[in-house]
Amino acid sequence: MTRIRKEPNKYWSKESKLKMIKEVLNGKSSEEVAKENDISGGMLRNWIIKYDKYGEQSLENMKKPGNPLVKYSNKKNLTDIETLEYENMKLRIENELLKKRIPNER
């Protein structure tokens, strides 16, 4: 059965994930634990598999890459330092893109 959610994705801390995993390992069914915590059974099973393979460290949330320019582009009035940081960041990104496009010729 598919659930349709209208609220944004929920953040699950390492401790919350570990608590749910321990409940399953102590005998509760994964479906029961998933329903109690309002998550999908598949997500819980994935956490359990990661925990079994790689341990507690695998339950930590990874920082997702994003657009580094967003914090500057959303502001209307930038300070002088922020303006310079913004321009510097744009040039670094442009430089990296050019490096990828132009093959190393030796």
Beta strands, then each sheet from edge to edge (+ up, - down):
end
